[in-house]
Amino acid sequence: MLGRQCPDREETWQVVLTATTDANPYIRSTALNALGRQWPDREDTRQVVLTATTDTNKDVRSTALHVLVARFPDAAYPVVCEHAHRAQPTDLRVAVAKLLALLWPREPETLVLLTALASHDEEVVSSTAREALALVHDWSALAAG
């Protein structure tokens, strides 16, 4: 509902933009989704979403990554790679492994990052990364042959 009423009004965008800095992480996540859905063509929306990928709340970071991938895919790959390098909660690491395999299987760093995640201490992260590696290898074999 946020941003759907009068999305062509600058005031509406400003209200949603302000909500991205609210103290409540649920409100920040909802605002990020609204920005991506209603104003994906605005460069300032892109910048707000990029900034939110470093939010202190894991759910907000996850939302920002998903909005970035869906609405700004050209900017998403380096950010997703950066999240693979950082200490992240389990569910975010799992999401990163899936995103890398599904969206960027041919990027050279994808194999490096998935291989590193495959030896992660947490079983769900390592097993997801191994499955992602298998998928990347299958796609590579199909493309080659």
Salt bridges, closest charged atoms under 4 A:
GLU10 OE1 - ARG42 NH1 3.10
GLU11 OE1 - ARG9 NE 3.38
GLU43 OE2 - ARG46 NE 3.97
ASP44 OD2 - ARG42 NH2 2.92
ASP55 OD1 - ARG28 NH2 2.91
ASP59 OD1 - LYS58 NZ 3.37
ASP74 OD2 - ARG46 NH2 3.05
GLU82 OE2 - ARG86 NE 3.51
ASP91 OD2 - LYS58 NZ 3.22
GLU109 OE2 - HIS85 NE2 3.14
GLU123 OE2 - ARG130 NH2 3.16
